[in-house]
Amino acid sequence: MREQNKTDLAQVSSLFQESMLVKIAAKEPNYNQESLIAEAIELLIAGTDKTAHTLSFAIAELSLNPRVFQKAQTVVDQAWESQGTINTESFKELSYIRAIFKETLRLYSVASGSTSLEARLEMEIEGQVIPRGTKIFWSMLAAARDPEVYSRPDEFLPERWLDKSKKISQLAMIDFGSGSHRCLGEHLSMLEATVMLALLLRYFDWELVNGRLSVEQLQQNLLIYPSDGMPVRFRLRK
């Protein structure tokens, strides 16, 4: 099977041949085709569903925050004009757009429901003894609005992710997890979202048809989503 895989790989992109998943499959004897497919599916889900969901709410928040909207378009226009397009060089100038995506994730986490962990050892948290084996549930939405971590937590402030003096650590960006369990699709999702949002900002203006109502009346299954479907009216920029 491995010899057959080598033949197949010769017909595809060199970037794919150099990918982490392919290298792992080639070196790890217990890593079979099923494992590779499962990892690829997880990567695509994390890098597409999360991206599409968050972009929808980013579009909504930009419509509701004209100051941020105008600044974001200025940043994209300047990056575009310096390179003539969005490429690896102009992408470096889009830190504010990435901050918009992070701030949207904070307010509208894809994994918005309660998340559970199990205490492997007995521990004490703020005077409360947690026995070993206890299931601990916590809310992503509540954690992302903790005023002890995020100042003015209910406001849409992308600048909080660019302010080095605030020392917001990577752990404060909890949507992708942390440590060895950090999401495999994180960087793909950030790349896709930044490029897509930059292109939308370059070519369009928009507004929410139902205004703030779209983000105030939310429903939840696996994800949170607007009850009204969040209709948006787009206009080509002049």
C-alpha positions in Angstrom: 0.0 0.0 0.0 2.8 2.4 0.8 4.5 1.8 -2.6 1.1 2.5 -4.2 0.8 5.7 -2.2 4.2 6.9 -3.4 3.1 6.4 -7.0 -0.2 8.3 -6.3 1.7 11.2 -4.5 3.9 11.8 -7.6 0.7 12.9 -9.4 -0.3 15.5 -6.9 0.9 18.9 -5.5 4.4 19.0 -4.0 2.8 21.0 -1.2 0.6 18.0 -0.4 3.6 15.7 -0.5 5.4 17.9 2.0 2.3 18.1 4.3 2.5 17.0 7.9 -0.2 14.3 7.5 1.6 12.6 4.6 4.9 12.7 6.4 3.3 11.1 9.5 1.7 8.4 7.4 5.0 7.6 5.7 6.9 7.2 9.0 4.4 5.8 11.4 3.7 2.1 10.8 0.4 2.1 12.7 -0.8 5.1 10.7 -3.0 3.6 8.0 -5.2 5.0 5.2 -8.3 5.2 7.5 -6.3 7.3 10.0 -5.1 9.6 7.3 -8.6 10.1 5.9 -10.0 10.8 9.5 -7.3 13.4 10.1 -7.9 15.1 6.7 -11.7 15.2 7.4 -11.0 16.8 10.9 -8.7 19.3 9.3 -11.3 20.3 6.7 -14.1 20.6 9.1 -12.1 22.7 11.5 -10.9 24.9 8.6 -14.2 25.3 6.8 -17.2 25.1 9.2 -15.5 27.2 11.8 -14.5 29.7 9.2 -17.9 30.0 7.5 -19.7 30.4 10.8 -17.3 33.0 12.2 -17.2 35.0 8.9 -21.0 35.3 9.1 -20.8 36.9 12.5 -17.8 39.0 11.5 -19.8 40.5 8.7 -22.6 41.2 11.2 -20.3 42.9 13.7 -18.6 45.1 11.0 -22.0 46.3 9.9 -22.9 47.2 13.5 -19.5 48.9 14.2 -18.9 51.5 11.5 -15.6 52.6 13.1 -14.1 49.1 12.8 -15.6 48.6 9.3 -14.0 51.8 8.0 -10.6 51.0 9.6 -10.7 47.5 8.2 -11.4 48.7 4.7 -8.5 51.2 5.0 -6.1 48.5 6.1 -7.1 46.2 3.2 -6.9 49.0 0.7 -3.4 49.9 1.8 -2.2 46.3 1.8 -3.8 45.8 -1.7 -2.3 49.0 -3.1 1.2 48.0 -1.9 1.2 44.7 -3.6 -1.7 44.9 -6.2 -3.4 41.9 -4.6 -3.6 39.8 -1.5 -0.4 37.6 -1.5 2.1 36.4 1.1 3.6 39.9 1.4 0.4 41.9 1.7 -1.0 39.2 4.1 1.6 40.4 6.6 -0.1 43.8 6.7 -3.5 42.3 7.6 -3.0 41.8 11.4 -6.1 44.0 12.0 -8.2 41.7 9.9 -7.0 38.7 11.8 -7.8 40.6 15.0 -11.4 41.0 13.8 -11.7 37.3 13.2 -10.3 36.6 16.7 -12.7 39.1 18.3 -15.6 37.5 16.5 -14.6 34.1 17.7 -14.5 35.4 21.2 -18.1 36.7 21.1 -19.6 33.9 18.9 -17.6 30.8 19.7 -18.4 27.9 17.3 -18.2 25.5 20.3 -20.6 27.7 22.1 -22.2 25.2 24.5 -20.8 23.7 27.7 -17.6 21.8 27.4 -16.6 19.1 29.8 -13.3 18.0 31.3 -12.5 15.3 33.8 -10.3 15.8 36.8 -7.5 13.3 36.6 -6.3 14.2 40.1 -7.9 15.7 43.1 -7.4 19.4 43.0 -8.6 22.6 44.7 -9.9 25.6 42.7 -10.6 28.8 44.7 -11.2 26.9 47.9 -13.4 24.2 46.3 -12.1 20.7 46.4 -12.6 18.8 43.1 -12.4 15.0 43.6 -10.6 12.9 41.1 -12.9 11.7 38.3 -15.3 14.7 38.6 -16.8 16.0 35.4 -16.3 19.7 35.1 -18.5 21.7 32.7 -17.8 25.2 31.5 -19.3 27.5 28.9 -17.2 28.9 26.1 -19.5 31.9 25.7 -19.2 32.8 29.4 -15.4 32.3 29.5 -15.0 34.6 26.6 -16.9 37.3 28.4 -14.9 37.1 31.7 -14.3 40.7 32.7 -11.2 39.6 34.7 -9.6 38.5 31.3 -11.2 40.8 28.8 -11.9 44.5 29.5 -15.2 45.8 28.3 -16.1 42.1 27.4 -19.4 42.9 25.7 -17.9 45.3 23.2 -16.5 44.4 19.8 -12.9 45.6 20.1 -10.4 43.9 17.6 -7.7 46.2 19.0 -7.5 44.1 22.2 -5.7 41.4 20.2 -3.1 43.9 19.0 -2.3 45.7 22.3 0.9 44.1 23.5 0.7 45.9 26.8 -2.4 44.0 27.8 -0.5 40.8 27.5 -3.4 38.7 26.3 -1.8 35.3 26.1 -2.6 32.5 23.6 -4.5 30.8 26.4 -7.0 33.7 26.2 -7.8 32.6 22.6 -9.6 29.5 23.9 -11.7 28.6 20.8 -9.0 26.4 19.3 -8.1 24.7 22.6 -4.6 24.5 24.0 -1.6 22.3 24.5 -1.4 18.9 22.7 -5.1 19.1 22.0 -5.0 22.4 20.2 -7.1 22.3 17.0 -5.3 21.0 13.9 -7.2 23.3 11.6 -6.5 26.5 13.5 -4.0 28.0 11.1 -5.9 27.0 8.0 -9.0 28.6 9.5 -7.2 31.8 10.3 -5.7 32.0 6.8 -9.0 31.3 5.0 -10.9 33.8 7.1 -8.4 36.6 6.8 -8.2 36.3 3.0 -11.9 36.0 2.5 -12.8 38.9 4.8 -10.1 41.0 3.1 -11.6 40.3 -0.3 -15.1 41.2 0.9 -13.9 44.4 2.4 -12.0 45.3 -0.7 -15.0 44.9 -3.0 -18.1 45.4 -1.0 -20.0 47.5 1.5 -22.9 45.8 3.4 -25.5 46.2 6.0 -27.7 43.8 8.1 -31.3 43.9 6.8 -32.6 43.5 10.3 -29.9 45.4 12.1 -28.8 44.3 15.6 -31.8 42.0 15.8 -29.8 39.4 13.9 -27.2 39.0 16.6 -29.5 39.5 19.6 -32.0 36.7 18.8 -29.8 33.6 18.6 -30.7 29.9 18.7 -28.4 27.0 19.5 -28.0 23.4 18.4 -24.4 22.3 18.0 -23.6 25.9 16.9 -25.2 29.3 17.7 -27.0 30.8 14.8 -29.4 33.8 14.2 -33.1 33.1 14.3 -33.7 35.3 11.2 -31.0 33.7 9.1 -29.0 37.0 9.2 -30.0 38.5 5.8 -27.3 40.9 4.5 -27.5 43.5 1.8 -24.3 43.9 -0.2 -23.3 46.8 -2.5 -20.3 47.0 -4.7 -17.8 49.6 -3.5 -17.4 52.6 -5.8 
